[in-house]
């Protein structure tokens, strides 16, 4: 698994806007350092590369810095007449790792209401911190609480998502259920390197779990950029469509991004 050097490290704390496959015109909010990656996962498909190849030397942006830079950018977008569809917490790792994540969410909601009230606030998270009450409560206050669940198979998780520290998928699932439907499940489907979660062996138990979580929506997608691990393959349109249709048949809205 040799790193490919074309991986992306995002500016911090604000980047974009970018056009998101799933969310529209998205203004990115990156709570991690601008010169490296901080994540509780070390996914073999991460567009930001492996954690060990991008150790940051700079600190995380402060709550005050995030609010100041976000307000500056929103004011500029108002002047330009290009308001975002969504304010998306993403970037160089796991946003809920930031010690002031909950307070930053409150600042962001306030600024959204002031400058672009029609925009949604979205958080892309791997769900490793949802056991923290402050994180759970903050995610209840955003529009799109998008949590990763690539599979329910621990072996696959350890091989592909590679958590940094203890990870109990059953505890994560219970944490997702605790949102009482205010959650969007996001799943990466892919093949290669002795892993393939597109087959029925993985899809059926994943789907049963999704039904138990009862999310407002499911987003399935596949590899879109170069990955730090070589030999990974995109799920095909046919595979994604088949999985999407099974989710929809279960009564849950689902989108597929190719």
C-alpha positions as CSV (number, residue, x, y, z in Angstrom):
1,X,0.0,0.0,0.0
2,X,2.3,2.8,-1.3
3,X,0.9,6.3,-1.0
4,X,-0.1,8.2,-4.1
5,X,1.1,11.8,-3.8
6,X,-2.0,13.3,-5.5
7,X,-4.0,13.2,-2.3
8,X,-5.7,16.4,-1.1
9,X,-5.0,18.4,2.0
10,X,-7.6,21.2,2.3
11,X,-7.1,24.8,3.5
12,X,-8.3,25.6,6.9
13,X,-10.7,26.7,8.3
14,X,-12.7,27.6,5.2
15,X,-12.4,26.3,1.7
16,X,-14.4,26.4,-1.5
17,X,-17.1,26.7,-2.4
18,X,-16.9,23.4,-4.2
19,X,-19.5,21.4,-6.1
20,X,-20.5,18.4,-4.1
21,X,-21.8,15.3,-5.9
22,X,-24.3,14.9,-3.1
23,X,-24.9,18.3,-1.6
24,X,-24.7,21.0,-4.3
25,X,-22.7,24.2,-3.9
26,X,-20.9,23.5,-0.7
27,X,-18.8,25.9,1.4
28,X,-16.3,23.8,3.3
29,X,-15.5,24.2,7.0
30,X,-12.3,22.4,8.0
31,X,-11.7,22.2,11.7
32,X,-8.4,20.4,11.3
33,X,-4.9,21.9,10.7
34,X,-4.2,23.2,7.2
35,X,-1.0,21.3,6.7
36,X,-2.0,17.8,7.7
37,X,-4.6,15.3,8.7
38,X,-6.2,14.5,12.1
39,X,-8.6,11.5,12.0
40,X,-9.8,8.7,14.2
41,X,-9.9,6.5,11.1
42,X,-7.1,5.9,8.6
43,X,-9.1,4.7,5.6
44,X,-7.3,3.1,2.7
45,X,-9.5,5.1,0.3
46,X,-9.2,8.5,1.9
47,X,-8.6,11.3,-0.5
48,X,-6.5,13.1,2.1
49,X,-4.1,10.1,2.2
50,X,-2.8,8.0,5.1
51,X,-2.6,9.7,8.5
52,X,1.1,8.8,8.9
53,X,2.0,10.6,5.6
54,X,0.4,13.9,6.6
55,X,1.3,14.6,10.2
56,X,0.4,18.3,10.9
57,X,2.7,20.8,12.5
58,X,0.1,23.5,12.8
59,X,-2.7,23.6,15.5
60,X,-6.4,23.2,14.8
61,X,-8.1,26.6,14.1
62,X,-9.7,28.2,17.2
63,X,-13.4,28.6,17.6
64,X,-13.0,32.4,17.1
65,X,-10.9,31.9,13.9
66,X,-13.5,29.6,12.4
67,X,-16.3,32.1,13.1
68,X,-14.3,35.1,11.8
69,X,-13.2,33.4,8.6
70,X,-16.7,31.9,7.9
71,X,-18.4,35.3,8.4
72,X,-15.8,37.0,6.0
73,X,-16.4,34.4,3.3
74,X,-20.2,34.5,3.7
75,X,-20.2,38.3,3.4
76,X,-18.1,38.0,0.2
77,X,-20.5,35.4,-1.2
78,X,-23.5,37.7,-0.5
79,X,-21.7,40.5,-2.4
80,X,-21.0,38.1,-5.3
81,X,-24.6,36.9,-5.3
82,X,-23.5,33.2,-5.0
83,X,-24.9,31.8,-1.8
84,X,-24.1,28.3,-0.8
85,X,-26.6,25.5,-0.8
86,X,-24.8,23.9,2.2
87,X,-22.2,24.7,4.8
88,X,-20.3,21.4,5.1
89,X,-18.0,20.3,7.9
90,X,-15.4,18.2,6.2
91,X,-11.7,18.5,5.3
92,X,-8.5,16.9,6.6
93,X,-10.0,14.3,9.0
94,X,-12.7,14.0,11.6
95,X,-14.4,17.3,12.4
96,X,-15.9,16.1,15.7
97,X,-12.4,15.6,17.0
98,X,-12.2,19.4,17.5
99,X,-12.5,20.2,21.3
100,X,-14.9,23.0,20.6
101,X,-17.0,21.3,17.9
102,X,-20.3,21.9,19.6
103,X,-19.7,25.6,20.1
104,X,-18.5,26.0,16.5
105,X,-21.7,24.4,15.3
106,X,-23.7,27.0,17.3
107,X,-21.6,29.8,15.7
108,X,-22.2,28.3,12.3
109,X,-25.9,28.0,12.7
110,X,-26.1,31.6,13.8
111,X,-24.1,32.8,10.8
112,X,-26.1,30.7,8.4
113,X,-29.3,32.2,9.8
114,X,-27.9,35.7,9.3
115,X,-26.3,35.4,5.8
116,X,-27.8,32.4,4.0
117,X,-30.9,31.2,5.8
118,X,-31.8,28.7,3.1
119,X,-28.5,26.9,3.3
120,X,-28.2,23.6,5.1
121,X,-25.6,22.9,7.7
122,X,-24.0,19.5,7.1
123,X,-21.5,17.4,9.0
124,X,-19.6,14.5,7.4
125,X,-18.4,12.3,10.3
126,X,-17.2,8.8,10.8
127,X,-19.4,8.6,14.0
128,X,-16.5,7.7,16.3
129,X,-17.3,10.6,18.7
130,X,-21.1,10.3,18.8
131,X,-20.9,8.7,22.2
132,X,-19.9,12.2,23.6
133,X,-23.1,13.9,24.7
134,X,-21.9,17.3,23.5
135,X,-21.2,15.9,20.0
136,X,-24.5,14.1,19.9
137,X,-26.4,17.2,20.9
138,X,-24.6,19.4,18.4
139,X,-25.3,16.9,15.6
140,X,-29.0,17.1,16.5
141,X,-28.8,20.9,15.8
142,X,-27.5,20.5,12.2
143,X,-29.7,19.9,9.1
144,X,-27.7,17.0,7.7
145,X,-26.1,14.7,10.3
146,X,-24.2,12.5,7.8
147,X,-22.5,9.5,9.6
148,X,-20.3,6.8,8.0
149,X,-21.2,3.1,8.2
150,X,-19.3,1.3,5.5
151,X,-20.2,-2.1,6.8
152,X,-21.2,-4.0,10.0
153,X,-18.3,-6.5,9.6
154,X,-15.5,-5.8,12.1
155,X,-12.8,-7.5,9.9
156,X,-13.7,-5.3,7.0
157,X,-13.7,-2.2,9.2
158,X,-10.2,-3.0,10.6
159,X,-8.9,-3.6,7.1
160,X,-10.5,-0.7,5.3
161,X,-11.5,2.0,7.8
162,X,-8.7,1.2,10.2
163,X,-9.8,2.9,13.4
164,X,-7.2,4.5,15.6
165,X,-8.1,3.0,18.9
166,X,-11.0,0.9,20.1
167,X,-14.0,0.7,17.8
168,X,-17.2,-1.3,18.6
169,X,-19.5,-1.2,15.5
170,X,-22.4,-2.3,17.7
171,X,-21.9,0.6,20.0
172,X,-21.7,2.9,17.0
173,X,-25.0,1.5,15.7
174,X,-26.7,2.1,19.0
175,X,-25.3,5.7,18.9
176,X,-26.8,6.1,15.5
177,X,-30.2,4.8,16.7
178,X,-30.1,7.4,19.5
179,X,-30.6,10.2,16.9
180,X,-34.1,8.9,16.5
181,X,-34.1,9.3,12.7
182,X,-32.2,12.6,12.6
183,X,-29.3,10.9,10.8
184,X,-28.1,10.2,7.2
185,X,-26.1,7.1,6.7
186,X,-23.2,7.4,4.3
187,X,-21.5,4.3,2.9
188,X,-18.5,3.8,0.6
189,X,-18.9,0.8,-1.7
190,X,-15.7,-0.4,-3.4
191,X,-13.7,-3.5,-4.5
192,X,-10.1,-4.6,-4.6
193,X,-7.2,-5.6,-2.3
194,X,-9.1,-8.6,-0.9
195,X,-12.0,-6.4,0.1
196,X,-15.4,-6.1,-1.6
197,X,-18.5,-4.8,0.3
198,X,-20.7,-4.7,-2.8
199,X,-21.6,-8.4,-2.6
200,X,-24.6,-9.8,-0.8
201,X,-22.5,-11.1,2.1
202,X,-21.9,-7.6,3.2
203,X,-24.9,-5.7,1.7
204,X,-27.7,-7.8,3.4
205,X,-26.5,-7.4,7.1
206,X,-25.7,-3.7,6.4
207,X,-29.2,-3.2,5.0
208,X,-30.8,-4.9,8.0
209,X,-28.8,-2.6,10.3
210,X,-29.8,0.5,8.2
211,X,-33.4,-0.5,8.6
212,X,-32.9,-0.8,12.4
213,X,-31.3,2.7,12.6
214,X,-34.2,4.1,10.5
215,X,-32.3,7.1,9.1
216,X,-34.0,9.9,7.2
217,X,-31.8,9.1,4.1
218,X,-29.0,6.9,2.9
219,X,-26.1,8.1,0.7
220,X,-24.1,5.5,-1.1
221,X,-21.1,6.3,-3.2
222,X,-17.8,5.0,-4.5
223,X,-14.3,6.1,-5.1
224,X,-14.1,9.4,-7.0
225,X,-10.4,10.4,-6.6
226,X,-7.1,8.7,-6.4
227,X,-6.6,6.7,-3.2
228,X,-3.5,6.3,-0.9
229,X,-3.8,2.5,-1.3
230,X,-3.3,1.2,-4.8
231,X,-5.4,-1.5,-6.4
232,X,-8.8,-0.2,-5.2
233,X,-11.7,-0.3,-7.7
234,X,-14.9,1.7,-8.0
235,X,-18.2,-0.1,-7.5
236,X,-20.0,-0.2,-10.8
237,X,-23.1,1.8,-11.7
238,X,-25.0,-1.5,-11.7
239,X,-23.8,-2.5,-8.3
240,X,-24.6,0.9,-6.7
241,X,-28.0,1.0,-8.4
242,X,-28.9,-2.4,-7.1
243,X,-28.0,-1.5,-3.6
244,X,-29.8,1.8,-3.8
245,X,-32.9,0.1,-5.1
246,X,-32.8,-2.4,-2.1
247,X,-32.7,0.6,0.3
248,X,-35.5,2.3,-1.4
249,X,-37.6,-0.9,-1.4
250,X,-37.1,-0.9,2.4
251,X,-38.9,2.5,2.5
252,X,-35.8,4.6,3.1
253,X,-34.8,7.4,0.6
254,X,-31.4,6.6,-1.0
255,X,-29.1,8.3,-3.5
256,X,-26.2,6.8,-5.4
257,X,-23.1,8.8,-6.4
258,X,-20.8,7.4,-9.1
